[in-house]
Amino acid sequence: MSDFFDKLKKGLDEGLTKVKVKSKHLVDSTKIKGEISNLNQRKSALLLTLGTEFYDMYKSGTFVIDKFKDKFNELENIEKQIELKEKELEELDKAAEEIIGKQSPKLKKCSCGAELPIDAKFCTSCGSKLD
Ligand SMILES: [Zn+2]
C-alpha cells in the first residue's frame, strides 16, 4: 500500500517539476525573444538612417565613408548581440527539453495493451517478446 502512495507522490512531484520547468522556460524564452526583437528594431532603424545619410551624400556629391564608421560599428555590435541572444535561446530550449524529456521516458505499447519502457525486451504483463 505504501508503495502505491510512494509511486503516486513521485509522479506528482515529477509532474509539478515539469510544469515549473515549462513555465520558467516560457518566461525566459519570451524575455530573450523580446530582447532579440528590440535589437532587430534598433538594427532596422540604424540601417534606415545609414541609407538616408548615404543617399544625402549621393545627392550632395560628396562621399565621406568615415562618417559612417560609428554607425557601422554599432551595427556590428547589434548583430553580435543578436547572435548571442539566439545562442542563449537555443541553449535554453535544449536545457528545458533535457529536463522535460528525462522526466517523461519514452514508452512502447505491447499488443496486450501494456505500456513498457522503450528498451524492454519482454512484456512484464503478458510475457511476449518485444522488438
Ligand atoms: Zn504484453
Boltz pocket constraint, residues with backbone or C-beta under 6 A from the ligand:
constraints:
  - pocket:
      binder: B
      contacts: [[A, 110], [A, 111], [A, 112], [A, 113], [A, 114], [A, 123], [A, 124], [A, 125], [A, 126], [A, 127], [A, 128]]
      max_distance: 6.0
